[in-house]
């Protein structure tokens, strides 16, 4: 007879690590964000984004035609600094 014992805490930790790894990979697939993605990533409305940081000179953005694009890596770095209070107003 074979008996199998599973350490639930270890299985949970492995699963969470795999999910985090997958999320990072998906996150890296986006080179640019559009306005809707920026709203989704920040959990802010467009008027709030404009009021809080959009017009800041260091916020990375580029308008192509009628649409705004934001480099994902640069925008992430800016937003993390902005949220931690390291911004210059």
N, C-alpha and C positions, 0 to 999 in steps of 0.2 A: 504494500500500500504506500502511496506517495502522499506526503503532506506538504502543502505550500503555505508559507507564511508571508504576508505582505506588510511592510512597514508603511502605513497610510501616510504618515507625515513626510516620509521620503518620497513617496509617489506624488504627493501633492506638490512638494518642492520641485521635483523634476518637471511636472506638468506646467507649473508656473514659469519656470525657466524657459521652457520651450515656447510658451505663449509669448513671453516677453521678447524672445529672440525673433519670433515671427513678426511681432508688431514693429520691432526696429527695422526689419527688412522691408516691410510694407511702407514704413515711414520714409525710408531712404529712396523708395521708388519715385517719389514726387520731387521733381527738380524745382518746380514753381508751384505756388499757390495762386488761385484766383481769389476774388473778393469773397465768394461763398465759402471757400476753404479756410480763409483767414477768419471769417466769422465763426465757423465751426471749431477751429483750433483754439480760438480765444474765448469761446462762449460769450461773445459780445455782439451786439447789434452794430450795423454799419454806422449809425449816428454816434454811438459810444466810441467806436474805434476812431472815428474822425476827431471826436472831442479829446480823447485821451492821448493818442500817439501818432496818428496818421500823418499829421503835418510836421512832425518832428524832423529836423534836417537829417538826422542819422537813421531814420527808419527807411529800410531798403524797399524801393518800389519803382516800377516802370510802367508807363501807360503805353499800350500797343493798340492803336486804333481807339476804340471806345472802352477798352477793357484794361483793368489794372492787374499787374502780375507782381508777385513777391517771391524773391529767391528763398526757398524753404530753409536752408541752413542759416543764412544771414538773418532772416526774419525771426527764426527761433532764438538765435543768440540775442538779438535786440530785445525781444519780448521778455526773455529771462532776466536780462539786465534791467529792463524797464520795471518789471514787476518787483524786483528786489530793491528798487529805489536807487539804483546806480545811474539813473538817467540825468541828463542835463536839460533843464527846461529853458 
